[in-house]
């Protein structure tokens, strides 16, 4: 009788009596020679497993906490199992006990201090929670690699929902990092040839908890009449988390928060609360920039003189929702430069929502340094700023602050209240005393109201409504720092279609004699159910001394009819110093072509716009995506306007594992233009250099040595390089992030032990997610010892692989190198070793069969 048949026969005999006795493997029933059977006593218990290290998902009271490698010891040797099948502290049949230390349990939220006997244990002691905590137990699901820990709620720490203890926060690895974005175009038009280039560089260095960052840009323009080339240093700073204070320390050039005072650039030191360190249940905003383009246009966004965004857009309505302003508040100047030379500029208000805090919460910020601006029109006075926000009872938040400089002193006090269904409201008053550059002294006040509300029943969202009134004598710190009483804030670098610099934008002109008086702003959106949605934003600013008011209005409607999406947008702008107003209307249609071309990912689009002069612009186009994961997108369009004639555009964008790239070609009656761009990120770490897509503030280095070409789940275009490394460009700070490799993307010679890793990064960290891979061949080895097959059930181990011997000495092993050795153990100190070498052409075989002499 074959050994396997004998084993099945003996097991079959035991089944009817399983309720009366333990399963027993009789060696004589498995093999005619009892010495040819390994010690299988561990497997006499149903579900029993071998001790060792396993990568498991740990759950506490049903909530997933962390994924990590954990040692599982023999429960009997730790005095936890006994002979009872129903053990109070271990609710599984593996015969294993999870080796959890006292610190492990504390990190998982167990109130260890409430149990003195457990709290007194050495750090390395292997603990079963149920031995010390009444009614606590563990359950290990070996098939799912899941460890459940059940602890009565009264024995858990009193922490907020979603709380992750600081012990699990990862400061990351030491690494040098670089983000780059390069774009350019070459044009040939009526006025000759021209070229422009823009480079954005964000570099950094992580050492322990410290992060050093540098941000600078390079611009280049060359035409027949005008040329400039310049580097602009934006800011350099070092920062680190101060975990005990739930704060962030910043040294260098950065900005103040904009929750109490308007945000300011400075060079100095700042210590401030980092709300991200609190769980979501204990505690976020950048505006969506909407507009329309009548041709292939370049959109440029500046904040306080800094270029924070630049991109090319196709004709039609656009929405920029991935903006990262330099300042946490401060109006955004949006410039839309059309291909026909028309430049439209409008302002988008940007400020934080009402500063409400939960009861008992404090938020503070202390800043000392020198005022700093991108413009040379400012002095750099030394100043101090301190702010404090406190969440009190009855949903009321109080806040205040002080700003002090040589020629400036201001104090603010305010309060906010969460009124439930009535919304949230805050109000504050600022008293300021200032001496301007002409030597005149001024005292004044400014009152501000902010309001936000969402009407769930009607689908109305009042995202931000604000009102500010300032007396004639009120000035801000940045106004006090101006070198002159009026003039242009910035030197222009905008070039017209003729290659000459254009006149400065009216939005960059200041006049301290004409001070701001009243400002009203609102942003409203309304859901209309199946009918669609509308949005409206408005800003109205008045001035003292009879200066004309400025107004900006934008409204839009979007909906869907069957599979056809459409939107209608309108904008109106009026600014002081500009004759007349600027009005435009734009209609956009988008139709998926999947009904006509099944399986396609193509869309047909049509746009029509009308400008202030009554001119119409028409454009029709096709767009779509290709490649697995939609990594490649493309757009083709053709347009016509009475003013500019015919125009067209062809563009492609690609998201790859080593960065992103784009190419484009556009034309009109007056010009031909070729555009291009690349962007990406790079990490230099202890294992070498890894390239990837543009990095976010916090990122993950995926380390799977030897596992090449594995794709990363939910990250289009991201895959491990030839060494097995990749960058997941974005991670949520102080939150658990799931990082997973797609095992279906592995080749026939690669396996990984753990397809999922979980990390909790601190702000600015580059955390390492480890994946243990086995790259090599899959073997079925037939092992013989002294002329006989190695005993059934023997444990065979190689460098990175383990297997059990089956019939006729056969064992399956994966991830095996071209040559090496294996060791077989079958109890009572009996073992042997066999060397092997794979035959030529092994790399083309899915499974290799070998004979091995074991000595």
ZAMARGU-4260 file (C-alpha; in steps of 0.2 Angstrom, whole numbers, plus 5000, padded with zeros to 4 digits):
<rodrens>
0) 5000/5000/5000 | 5007/5017/4995 | 5011/5028/5010 | 4998/5042/5006 | 4985/5028/5004
5) 4989/5021/5020 | 4988/5038/5028 | 4971/5042/5021 | 4965/5024/5026 | 4971/5027/5044
10) 4963/5044/5045 | 4947/5037/5038 | 4947/5024/5052 | 4949/5038/5065 | 4934/5049/5059
15) 4920/5040/5067 | 4929/5041/5083 | 4934/5059/5082 | 4923/5064/5096 | 4929/5051/5108
20) 4948/5052/5106 | 4963/5062/5099 | 4968/5058/5081 | 4983/5046/5081 | 4995/5043/5067
25) 5000/5024/5068 | 5017/5023/5059 | 5014/5005/5053 | 4998/5011/5044 | 5007/5025/5035
30) 5022/5015/5030 | 5028/4997/5031 | 5044/5003/5040 | 5039/5014/5055 | 5057/5022/5054
35) 5052/5029/5037 | 5039/5041/5044 | 5043/5057/5052 | 5037/5062/5069 | 5019/5068/5065
40) 5013/5069/5083 | 5010/5088/5082 | 4997/5085/5068 | 4987/5073/5079 | 4976/5088/5084
45) 4965/5094/5070 | 4971/5111/5064 | 4988/5110/5072 | 5002/5121/5065 | 5020/5122/5066
50) 5028/5136/5078 | 5037/5150/5068 | 5036/5168/5062 | 5020/5172/5052 | 5015/5189/5044
55) 4997/5192/5051 | 4984/5205/5052 | 4980/5209/5070 | 4962/5213/5075 | 4957/5220/5092
60) 4939/5218/5096 | 4935/5216/5078 | 4944/5232/5072 | 4960/5229/5061 | 4975/5237/5070
65) 4991/5233/5061 | 4999/5220/5049 | 5016/5213/5055 | 5027/5198/5057 | 5023/5189/5074
70) 5031/5174/5082 | 5020/5160/5087 | 5027/5148/5100 | 5021/5131/5105 | 5007/5134/5117
75) 5010/5118/5127 | 5028/5123/5131 | 5022/5140/5137 | 5010/5132/5149 | 4994/5139/5140
80) 4987/5124/5131 | 4986/5109/5143 | 4975/5095/5136 | 4959/5104/5136 | 4951/5108/5120
85) 4942/5123/5126 | 4955/5134/5133 | 4949/5151/5140 | 4964/5161/5134 | 4966/5153/5116
90) 4951/5150/5106 | 4959/5141/5091 | 4966/5123/5088 | 4983/5128/5080 | 4992/5123/5096
95) 5001/5140/5095 | 5002/5155/5106 | 5005/5172/5099 | 5020/5180/5107 | 5014/5197/5112
100) 5024/5208/5123 | 5018/5220/5136 | 5022/5234/5124 | 5013/5226/5110 | 4997/5226/5120
105) 4999/5244/5125 | 5002/5249/5107 | 4986/5240/5103 | 4976/5250/5116 | 4976/5238/5130
110) 4976/5246/5147 | 4991/5236/5154 | 4994/5247/5169 | 4977/5241/5176 | 4985/5224/5178
115) 5000/5225/5189 | 5006/5207/5186 | 5006/5210/5167 | 5014/5227/5169 | 5028/5221/5179
120) 5034/5208/5166 | 5050/5211/5156 | 5048/5219/5139 | 5053/5203/5130 | 5041/5191/5139
125) 5029/5181/5128 | 5011/5186/5135 | 4994/5178/5132 | 4982/5192/5137 | 4969/5179/5144
130) 4982/5174/5157 | 4981/5191/5165 | 4965/5199/5159 | 4948/5191/5164 | 4938/5186/5149
135) 4952/5190/5136 | 4957/5178/5123 | 4966/5176/5106 | 4961/5167/5091 | 4972/5163/5076
140) 4965/5159/5059 | 4979/5151/5051 | 4971/5150/5033 | 4968/5169/5033 | 4983/5174/5043
145) 4972/5184/5055 | 4975/5185/5074 | 4960/5191/5084 | 4963/5198/5101 | 4947/5200/5112
150) 4948/5211/5127 | 4934/5218/5138 | 4931/5236/5134 | 4933/5240/5152 | 4951/5234/5150
155) 4955/5245/5135 | 4963/5262/5136 | 4950/5276/5135 | 4955/5283/5118 | 4945/5291/5104
160) 4938/5282/5089 | 4952/5279/5076 | 4966/5283/5088 | 4983/5276/5084 | 4995/5276/5098
165) 5011/5286/5094 | 5021/5270/5097 | 5015/5264/5080 | 5020/5281/5071 | 5034/5279/5059
170) 5047/5293/5058 | 5053/5284/5042 | 5070/5281/5034 | 5085/5293/5031 | 5084/5298/5013
175) 5087/5312/5000 | 5072/5316/4989 | 5069/5326/4974 | 5053/5332/4965 | 5054/5339/4948
180) 5042/5346/4935 | 5048/5353/4918 | 5037/5360/4905 | 5041/5370/4889 | 5035/5375/4872
185) 5042/5381/4855 | 5031/5392/4845 | 5032/5399/4827 | 5020/5413/4823 | 5017/5429/4815
190) 5030/5438/4825 | 5044/5425/4823 | 5050/5411/4834 | 5049/5410/4853 | 5052/5397/4866
195) 5048/5396/4885 | 5053/5384/4899 | 5048/5382/4917 | 5056/5370/4930 | 5050/5367/4947
200) 5062/5359/4960 | 5057/5353/4977 | 5072/5344/4985 | 5074/5337/5003 | 5083/5327/5016
205) 5076/5316/5029 | 5087/5312/5044 | 5078/5303/5058 | 5063/5314/5063 | 5070/5330/5054
210) 5065/5335/5037 | 5075/5348/5027 | 5066/5355/5011 | 5071/5367/4998 | 5059/5374/4985
215) 5064/5384/4969 | 5059/5387/4951 | 5068/5392/4935 | 5060/5401/4921 | 5066/5404/4903
220) 5059/5414/4889 | 5067/5418/4872 | 5060/5428/4857 | 5065/5440/4844 | 5061/5455/4855
225) 5063/5449/4873 | 5072/5437/4883 | 5074/5433/4902 | 5081/5418/4912 | 5080/5417/4930
230) 5080/5406/4946 | 5068/5410/4960 | 5071/5404/4977 | 5055/5402/4986 | 5059/5395/5003
235) 5070/5383/5013 | 5066/5376/5029 | 5069/5362/5042 | 5055/5354/5052 | 5051/5339/5064
240) 5037/5333/5074 | 5036/5336/5092 | 5025/5321/5097 | 5023/5324/5116 | 5016/5342/5112
245) 5006/5336/5096 | 5015/5350/5087 | 5027/5353/5073 | 5043/5363/5074 | 5048/5373/5059
250) 5065/5383/5057 | 5068/5393/5041 | 5057/5400/5028 | 5039/5396/5028 | 5022/5403/5032
255) 5011/5407/5047 | 4994/5398/5049 | 4979/5409/5043 | 4966/5404/5055 | 4967/5420/5066
260) 4978/5432/5057 | 4981/5432/5038 | 4995/5421/5033 | 5012/5429/5032 | 5029/5423/5024
265) 5043/5423/5036 | 5061/5418/5040 | 5063/5412/5058 | 5056/5399/5070 | 5038/5392/5073
270) 5031/5380/5085 | 5012/5376/5081 | 4999/5362/5085 | 4998/5349/5071 | 4980/5344/5070
275) 4984/5329/5060 | 4991/5320/5075 | 4974/5319/5082 | 4962/5305/5076 | 4948/5310/5063
280) 4935/5309/5077 | 4944/5322/5087 | 4946/5335/5074 | 4954/5353/5032 | 4954/5366/5014
285) 4960/5372/4997 | 4948/5380/4984 | 4943/5373/4968 | 4948/5385/4954 | 4935/5385/4940
290) 4936/5395/4924 | 4934/5393/4905 | 4947/5394/4891 | 4941/5399/4873 | 4957/5392/4865
295) 4972/5381/4871 | 4977/5391/4885 | 4990/5392/4899 | 4983/5394/4917 | 4995/5402/4929
300) 4991/5404/4948 | 5000/5416/4959 | 4998/5418/4978 | 5007/5433/4986 | 5019/5434/4971
305) 5024/5416/4971 | 5020/5405/4956 | 5011/5390/4964 | 5003/5382/4948 | 5005/5382/4929
310) 4997/5371/4917 | 4990/5370/4899 | 4971/5367/4897 | 4960/5363/4882 | 4946/5375/4877
315) 4931/5373/4888 | 4927/5374/4906 | 4941/5368/4918 | 4942/5364/4936 | 4959/5364/4946
320) 4957/5354/4962 | 4975/5348/4965 | 4981/5365/4971 | 4994/5367/4984 | 4995/5385/4989
325) 5011/5392/4997 | 5001/5401/5010 | 4987/5393/5020 | 4976/5408/5016 | 4978/5423/5004
330) 4969/5427/4988 | 4974/5418/4972 | 4977/5427/4956 | 4972/5416/4941 | 4979/5421/4924
335) 4972/5413/4908 | 4983/5416/4894 | 4974/5412/4878 | 4983/5406/4862 | 4977/5422/4853
340) 4986/5433/4865 | 4971/5437/4876 | 4975/5437/4895 | 4961/5436/4907 | 4964/5438/4926
345) 4953/5435/4940 | 4954/5433/4959 | 4949/5418/4969 | 4947/5421/4988 | 4956/5408/4999
350) 4954/5407/5017 | 4951/5394/5030 | 4934/5390/5037 | 4928/5395/5054 | 4941/5389/5067
355) 4930/5378/5078 | 4938/5366/5090 | 4930/5352/5101 | 4928/5355/5119 | 4944/5354/5129
360) 4955/5355/5113 | 4969/5369/5112 | 4978/5374/5096 | 4992/5386/5097 | 5006/5394/5086
365) 5021/5404/5091 | 5031/5413/5078 | 5047/5423/5079 | 5057/5429/5064 | 5057/5442/5049
370) 5043/5446/5037 | 5047/5439/5020 | 5039/5441/5003 | 5043/5436/4985 | 5042/5455/4980
375) 5057/5467/4982 | 5044/5480/4986 | 5044/5475/5005 | 5055/5478/5019 | 5059/5463/5031
380) 5054/5469/5048 | 5057/5457/5063 | 5040/5452/5071 | 5032/5440/5084 | 5015/5432/5082
385) 5006/5421/5094 | 4989/5414/5093 | 4978/5402/5103 | 4962/5393/5100 | 4952/5385/5113
390) 4937/5373/5112 | 4925/5377/5126 | 4908/5371/5133 | 4892/5373/5123 | 4901/5371/5106
395) 4909/5388/5108 | 4927/5391/5103 | 4936/5406/5108 | 4952/5413/5100 | 4964/5427/5100
400) 4982/5433/5095 | 4994/5446/5095 | 5006/5453/5081 | 5021/5464/5086 | 5034/5473/5075
405) 5044/5489/5076 | 5031/5499/5068 | 5016/5488/5071 | 5005/5481/5085 | 4989/5472/5083
410) 4978/5461/5094 | 4963/5450/5089 | 4949/5442/5099 | 4935/5432/5093 | 4923/5417/5095
415) 4915/5404/5085 | 4900/5393/5088 | 4893/5377/5081 | 4875/5380/5079 | 4870/5363/5073
420) 4858/5363/5059 | 4859/5382/5058 | 4878/5381/5053 | 4894/5387/5060 | 4898/5406/5063
425) 4913/5415/5069 | 4916/5433/5073 | 4932/5443/5078 | 4938/5461/5079 | 4956/5466/5076
430) 4964/5482/5083 | 4979/5488/5075 | 4992/5502/5077 | 5004/5505/5063 | 5016/5517/5056
435) 5018/5517/5037 | 5033/5520/5026 | 5028/5539/5024 | 5030/5541/5043 | 5011/5543/5046
440) 5003/5534/5061 | 4987/5525/5060 | 4975/5517/5072 | 4960/5506/5066 | 4949/5491/5068
445) 4943/5477/5057 | 4928/5467/5060 | 4926/5450/5052 | 4911/5437/5051 | 4913/5420/5043
450) 4898/5408/5041 | 4897/5390/5034 | 4882/5379/5033 | 4876/5363/5024 | 4857/5359/5021
455) 4857/5341/5019 | 4838/5340/5015 | 4839/5352/5001 | 4857/5348/4995 | 4863/5366/4998
460) 4881/5369/5004 | 4886/5387/5009 | 4905/5383/5009 | 4910/5400/5015 | 4902/5416/5017
465) 4912/5431/5024 | 4910/5449/5028 | 4924/5461/5034 | 4923/5479/5038 | 4939/5490/5041
470) 4940/5508/5047 | 4951/5520/5037 | 4965/5518/5050 | 4966/5500/5049 | 4982/5492/5041
475) 4989/5474/5041 | 5007/5470/5045 | 5012/5466/5027 | 5005/5484/5022 | 5016/5491/5035
480) 5031/5482/5027 | 5029/5490/5010 | 5043/5502/5005 | 5031/5514/4995 | 5014/5520/4997
485) 5008/5515/4980 | 5015/5506/4965 | 5016/5488/4957 | 5019/5474/4969 | 5029/5463/4956
490) 5039/5464/4941 | 5030/5457/4926 | 5036/5442/4916 | 5020/5439/4906 | 5024/5440/4887
495) 5011/5444/4873 | 5009/5435/4856 | 5021/5448/4849 | 5035/5442/4860 | 5035/5458/4870
500) 5032/5460/4889 | 5014/5465/4893 | 5008/5478/4905 | 5007/5473/4923 | 4991/5465/4929
505) 4980/5477/4938 | 4978/5465/4952 | 4996/5468/4957 | 4994/5487/4959 | 4993/5494/4977
510) 4988/5511/4984 | 4989/5513/5003 | 4980/5529/5001 | 4964/5520/4995 | 4962/5507/5009
515) 4950/5493/5009 | 4933/5496/5017 | 4920/5482/5015 | 4922/5464/5008 | 4908/5452/5005
520) 4912/5434/4999 | 4902/5418/4997 | 4903/5401/4989 | 4887/5391/4987 | 4883/5375/4978
525) 4866/5367/4976 | 4862/5349/4972 | 4847/5347/4961 | 4845/5328/4962 | 4844/5320/4945
530) 4843/5337/4937 | 4861/5341/4941 | 4870/5354/4952 | 4873/5373/4952 | 4887/5383/4960
535) 4890/5401/4963 | 4904/5411/4970 | 4905/5430/4972 | 4917/5443/4979 | 4913/5461/4981
540) 4926/5473/4988 | 4923/5492/4992 | 4937/5505/4996 | 4938/5522/5005 | 4940/5538/4996
545) 4927/5534/4983 | 4937/5522/4974 | 4927/5511/4962 | 4922/5494/4969 | 4928/5477/4962
550) 4917/5463/4959 | 4920/5445/4953 | 4905/5433/4950 | 4906/5415/4944 | 4891/5403/4941
555) 4888/5386/4933 | 4876/5372/4930 | 4881/5354/4927 | 4870/5339/4923 | 4868/5323/4913
560) 4855/5317/4901 | 4857/5299/4898 | 4875/5296/4895 | 4878/5314/4889 | 4886/5326/4902
565) 4884/5344/4900 | 4888/5360/4909 | 4885/5379/4907 | 4897/5392/4915 | 4896/5411/4917
570) 4909/5423/4924 | 4908/5442/4927 | 4923/5452/4932 | 4925/5471/4936 | 4941/5478/4943
575) 4946/5496/4948 | 4956/5504/4934 | 4949/5494/4920 | 4936/5501/4909 | 4920/5491/4907
580) 4918/5473/4912 | 4923/5456/4907 | 4909/5443/4904 | 4909/5426/4896 | 4898/5411/4894
585) 4903/5393/4890 | 4893/5377/4886 | 4902/5360/4886 | 4895/5343/4881 | 4903/5326/4883
590) 4897/5310/4875 | 4904/5293/4879 | 4907/5282/4863 | 4906/5265/4871 | 4888/5263/4864
595) 4895/5264/4847 | 4912/5256/4850 | 4909/5243/4864 | 4924/5242/4875 | 4931/5259/4870
600) 4936/5272/4883 | 4933/5287/4871 | 4923/5303/4873 | 4917/5315/4860 | 4916/5333/4866
605) 4909/5350/4860 | 4912/5367/4867 | 4905/5384/4863 | 4909/5400/4871 | 4904/5419/4870
610) 4916/5433/4876 | 4912/5451/4881 | 4913/5457/4863 | 4900/5444/4857 | 4912/5433/4848
615) 4909/5415/4847 | 4922/5401/4849 | 4917/5383/4844 | 4927/5367/4847 | 4924/5349/4844
620) 4936/5335/4850 | 4939/5317/4854 | 4948/5311/4870 | 4951/5294/4878 | 4963/5283/4887
625) 4974/5267/4883 | 4985/5254/4891 | 4982/5244/4906 | 4977/5255/4921 | 4973/5269/4908
630) 4990/5276/4910 | 4990/5284/4893 | 4977/5298/4890 | 4975/5308/4874 | 4965/5322/4867
635) 4962/5328/4849 | 4952/5344/4845 | 4948/5356/4831 | 4940/5374/4834 | 4935/5390/4825
640) 4932/5408/4831 | 4928/5423/4820 | 4942/5432/4830 | 4956/5419/4829 | 4951/5408/4814
645) 4954/5390/4814 | 4964/5381/4828 | 4968/5363/4833 | 4976/5353/4847 | 4983/5336/4849
650) 4990/5331/4866 | 4995/5315/4876 | 4999/5312/4894 | 5007/5296/4901 | 5009/5290/4919
655) 5023/5278/4921 | 5033/5269/4935 | 5048/5281/4933 | 5038/5297/4931 | 5025/5306/4920
660) 5027/5314/4903 | 5016/5324/4891 | 5017/5330/4873 | 5006/5342/4863 | 5005/5351/4847
665) 4993/5365/4843 | 4990/5377/4829 | 4980/5392/4823 | 4980/5404/4809 | 4994/5414/4818
670) 5005/5401/4826 | 5011/5383/4827 | 5016/5377/4844 | 5025/5361/4851 | 5024/5358/4870
675) 5031/5345/4881 | 5034/5341/4899 | 5040/5328/4911 | 5038/5326/4930 | 5043/5314/4943
680) 5051/5310/4960 | 5067/5302/4966 | 5073/5294/4982 | 5091/5291/4987 | 5091/5278/5001
685) 5102/5265/5009 | 5098/5252/4995 | 5101/5265/4981 | 5091/5276/4970 | 5073/5274/4966
690) 5063/5284/4953 | 5045/5286/4953 | 5030/5298/4950 | 5030/5315/4958 | 5031/5314/4977
695) 5018/5320/4990 | 5023/5328/5006 | 5023/5310/5014 | 5027/5294/5003 | 5031/5276/5005
700) 5046/5267/4998 | 5041/5249/4993 | 5056/5237/4996 | 5053/5220/4988 | 5071/5215/4984
705) 5072/5204/4969 | 5053/5206/4964 | 5054/5215/4948 | 5039/5222/4938 | 5026/5220/4952
710) 5012/5232/4951 | 5006/5242/4966 | 4987/5241/4969 | 4977/5257/4967 | 4992/5267/4960
715) 4991/5268/4941 | 5008/5266/4932 | 5017/5262/4948 | 5027/5246/4948 | 5043/5239/4956
720) 5059/5242/4946 | 5072/5230/4941 | 5079/5228/4959 | 5061/5227/4967 | 5059/5244/4973
725) 5045/5257/4970 | 5038/5273/4977 | 5020/5275/4982 | 5019/5294/4980 | 5006/5299/4993
730) 5002/5293/5011 | 4991/5299/5024 | 5000/5306/5039 | 4997/5298/5057 | 4984/5286/5048
735) 4986/5268/5044 | 4990/5266/5025 | 4988/5250/5016 | 5001/5246/5004 | 4998/5231/4993
740) 5007/5222/4978 | 4996/5214/4965 | 5001/5196/4965 | 4993/5193/4948 | 5007/5203/4941
745) 5021/5192/4947 | 5030/5180/4935 | 5031/5161/4936 | 5047/5162/4946 | 5042/5174/4959
750) 5033/5173/4975 | 5030/5184/4990 | 5026/5180/5008 | 5016/5195/5012 | 5006/5204/4998
755) 5000/5218/5010 | 5010/5230/5022 | 5003/5243/5033 | 5012/5259/5038 | 5008/5274/5049
760) 5020/5288/5044 | 5023/5305/5052 | 5022/5321/5043 | 5035/5322/5029 | 5042/5304/5032
765) 5047/5292/5019 | 5042/5276/5027 | 5048/5259/5021 | 5036/5245/5017 | 5045/5228/5017
770) 5039/5213/5006 | 5049/5197/5007 | 5050/5189/4990 | 5057/5173/4983 | 5064/5174/4966
775) 5069/5157/4959 | 5062/5141/4952 | 5048/5130/4958 | 5055/5112/4961 | 5048/5095/4965
780) 5063/5086/4972 | 5063/5067/4976 | 5075/5065/4990 | 5083/5048/4995 | 5093/5043/5010
785) 5103/5027/5011 | 5094/5021/4996 | 5077/5024/5003 | 5065/5039/5001 | 5066/5052/5014
790) 5053/5048/5027 | 5035/5054/5024 | 5031/5070/5034 | 5049/5076/5035 | 5052/5095/5036
795) 5063/5101/5021 | 5071/5118/5023 | 5081/5128/5010 | 5088/5146/5012 | 5071/5154/5009
800) 5059/5140/5007 | 5051/5126/5017 | 5041/5110/5013 | 5034/5094/5019 | 5039/5077/5011
805) 5025/5067/5003 | 5024/5051/4994 | 5040/5043/4988 | 5051/5056/4996 | 5044/5070/4985
810) 5044/5089/4992 | 5038/5105/4983 | 5049/5120/4985 | 5048/5138/4978 | 5060/5152/4975
815) 5075/5141/4973 | 5091/5147/4966 | 5101/5139/4952 | 5111/5129/4964 | 5111/5126/4983
820) 5107/5113/4996 | 5092/5107/5006 | 5090/5100/5023 | 5078/5086/5029 | 5073/5084/5047
825) 5061/5070/5053 | 5063/5070/5072 | 5073/5063/5086 | 5089/5072/5079 | 5088/5063/5062
830) 5092/5073/5047 | 5102/5074/5031 | 5107/5087/5017 | 5107/5086/4999 | 5115/5098/4986
835) 5107/5101/4969 | 5110/5111/4953 | 5097/5115/4940 | 5098/5109/4922 | 5102/5121/4908
840) 5086/5131/4902 | 5078/5130/4919 | 5073/5148/4918 | 5060/5143/4904 | 5052/5129/4915
845) 5037/5133/4926 | 5041/5117/4937 | 5057/5107/4938 | 5059/5089/4944 | 5075/5084/4952
850) 5082/5068/4961 | 5093/5072/4976 | 5104/5061/4987 | 5102/5066/5005 | 5118/5063/5016
</rodrens>
